[in-house]
Amino acid sequence: MRDADPDQAILEIRYRKNRVLPPIGKQKRYPALTLTVIQAEERGTPKNRKKIDWKLTTDLLVGSRTDAIEKLEWYALRWKIEVFHKILKSGCKAEESKLRTAQRLTNLISLFCILSWRVFWRPMLNRSAPDAPPTLALTATEIGVLDASSTTNQKQDRKRCRTI
């Protein structure tokens, strides 16, 4: 089995509400919290991977098994969200922008979000349609900009290495 191949698991779902008090010295400043712990434990033992055993704590309302499953599905999407943000921050270098007005930053981040989504979407598309052309996710202009940016970054890296 390849790592990218999907696998199936039968999970036992449990959830329980707990009231959590702040530390004794801080009880006047902070309220008690009502949290729900959701546990998703795989039945049986899989052959080629670790057994799934998630324990999630949330302050979101969980009043039924359906609610617990919904929160688990949200959590399962978390890695995708983190990859998207990594592309936005590291690939687009969104935090390094020198723009000074909110409108300019909004425009730039909007553009970066579109580009980041397309860069993120391409590997997922590649898993289901490996022969699909890159133009399915990006326009020819966007591909050109990425190629030029990549070439510029490589030249800057080589120049930095020579000066060190």
C-alpha positions as CSV (number, residue, x, y, z in Angstrom):
1,M,0.0,0.0,0.0
2,R,1.3,3.4,-1.0
3,D,1.2,6.3,1.5
4,A,-1.2,8.2,-0.7
5,D,-3.7,5.4,-1.1
6,P,-6.9,5.9,1.0
7,D,-7.7,3.5,3.8
8,Q,-10.8,2.9,5.8
9,A,-11.3,2.8,9.5
10,I,-14.3,2.1,11.8
11,L,-14.2,4.5,14.7
12,E,-15.9,4.5,18.1
13,I,-16.9,8.0,18.9
14,R,-17.3,9.1,22.5
15,Y,-17.8,12.6,23.9
16,R,-18.2,14.1,27.3
17,K,-18.6,17.6,28.7
18,N,-16.3,18.8,31.5
19,R,-16.3,21.9,33.5
20,V,-12.8,23.3,33.9
21,L,-12.1,25.8,36.6
22,P,-9.3,28.4,36.4
23,P,-6.4,28.1,38.8
24,I,-7.4,29.1,42.4
25,G,-5.6,32.4,42.4
26,K,-7.3,33.5,39.1
27,Q,-10.9,32.4,39.7
28,K,-12.0,36.0,40.3
29,R,-10.6,37.1,36.9
30,Y,-11.5,34.1,34.7
31,P,-14.7,32.1,34.4
32,A,-15.1,28.4,34.4
33,L,-15.2,26.8,31.0
34,T,-17.5,24.1,29.7
35,L,-15.4,22.0,27.3
36,T,-16.2,18.8,25.5
37,V,-13.7,16.1,25.0
38,I,-14.3,14.0,21.9
39,Q,-12.5,10.7,21.4
40,A,-12.4,8.8,18.1
41,E,-10.8,5.5,18.6
42,E,-10.3,2.9,15.8
43,R,-11.8,-0.5,16.3
44,G,-9.3,-3.3,15.6
45,T,-5.6,-2.9,14.8
46,P,-4.6,-1.9,11.2
47,K,-1.8,-3.7,9.5
48,N,0.4,-0.9,8.0
49,R,-0.2,2.1,10.2
50,K,-0.8,3.2,13.8
51,K,-4.3,2.9,15.2
52,I,-6.3,6.1,15.1
53,D,-6.9,7.5,18.6
54,W,-7.8,11.2,18.5
55,K,-8.8,13.1,21.6
56,L,-10.0,16.6,20.8
57,T,-11.1,19.3,23.3
58,T,-13.5,22.0,22.1
59,D,-15.6,24.7,23.5
60,L,-18.0,24.3,20.6
61,L,-21.4,22.9,21.3
62,V,-21.5,19.0,21.1
63,G,-24.9,17.7,22.1
64,S,-25.1,14.6,19.9
65,R,-23.1,12.0,18.1
66,T,-23.8,13.9,14.9
67,D,-22.2,17.1,16.4
68,A,-19.2,15.1,17.6
69,I,-18.7,13.7,14.1
70,E,-19.0,17.1,12.6
71,K,-16.2,18.5,14.8
72,L,-14.0,15.5,13.9
73,E,-14.6,16.1,10.2
74,W,-13.6,19.8,10.8
75,Y,-10.4,18.7,12.6
76,A,-9.6,16.2,9.8
77,L,-9.4,19.2,7.4
78,R,-7.0,21.0,9.6
79,W,-3.8,19.7,7.8
80,K,-5.2,21.1,4.6
81,I,-5.7,24.5,6.2
82,E,-2.2,24.4,7.6
83,V,-0.7,23.6,4.2
84,F,-2.6,26.4,2.6
85,H,-1.3,28.9,5.2
86,K,2.3,27.5,4.7
87,I,1.9,28.3,1.0
88,L,0.6,31.7,1.8
89,K,3.3,32.6,4.3
90,S,6.4,30.7,2.9
91,G,5.6,30.4,-0.8
92,C,4.1,33.9,-1.3
93,K,6.0,35.4,1.6
94,A,2.8,37.4,2.5
95,E,4.3,38.6,5.8
96,E,7.3,40.2,4.1
97,S,5.1,42.7,2.2
98,K,6.3,46.4,2.5
99,L,2.8,47.8,1.7
100,R,1.6,50.4,4.1
101,T,-2.1,50.9,3.5
102,A,-4.9,48.5,4.5
103,Q,-6.3,48.7,1.0
104,R,-3.1,47.7,-0.7
105,L,-2.5,44.9,1.8
106,T,-6.1,43.6,1.3
107,N,-5.6,43.6,-2.5
108,L,-2.2,41.8,-2.2
109,I,-3.5,39.2,0.3
110,S,-6.6,38.6,-1.9
111,L,-4.3,37.8,-4.8
112,F,-2.0,35.7,-2.7
113,C,-5.0,33.7,-1.4
114,I,-6.2,32.9,-4.9
115,L,-2.7,31.9,-6.0
116,S,-2.1,29.9,-2.8
117,W,-5.4,28.0,-3.3
118,R,-4.4,27.1,-6.8
119,V,-0.9,26.0,-5.8
120,F,-2.5,24.0,-3.0
121,W,-5.2,22.5,-5.3
122,R,-2.7,21.3,-7.9
123,P,-1.1,18.4,-5.8
124,M,-4.6,17.3,-4.8
125,L,-5.7,17.3,-8.4
126,N,-2.5,15.5,-9.4
127,R,-3.5,12.6,-7.1
128,S,-6.8,12.1,-8.9
129,A,-5.7,13.1,-12.4
130,P,-1.9,12.7,-12.7
131,D,-1.8,13.7,-16.4
132,A,-3.8,16.9,-16.0
133,P,-1.9,19.9,-17.3
134,P,-0.9,22.7,-14.9
135,T,-3.1,25.1,-16.9
136,L,-6.1,23.4,-15.2
137,A,-5.1,25.1,-12.0
138,L,-3.2,28.2,-13.2
139,T,-3.4,30.5,-16.2
140,A,-0.4,30.7,-18.6
141,T,0.3,34.2,-17.2
142,E,0.4,32.8,-13.6
143,I,2.7,30.0,-14.6
144,G,5.0,32.5,-16.2
145,V,5.0,34.7,-13.1
146,L,5.8,31.7,-10.9
147,D,8.6,30.6,-13.2
148,A,10.1,34.1,-13.3
149,S,9.8,34.4,-9.5
150,S,11.5,31.0,-9.0
151,T,14.3,32.0,-11.4
152,T,14.8,35.3,-9.6
153,N,14.8,33.6,-6.2
154,Q,17.4,31.1,-7.4
155,K,19.6,33.9,-8.8
156,Q,19.4,35.8,-5.5
157,D,20.2,32.6,-3.5
158,R,23.3,32.0,-5.7
159,K,24.4,35.6,-5.3
160,R,24.0,35.4,-1.5
161,C,26.1,32.2,-1.4
162,R,28.9,33.9,-3.3
163,T,29.0,36.8,-0.9
164,I,29.2,34.7,2.2
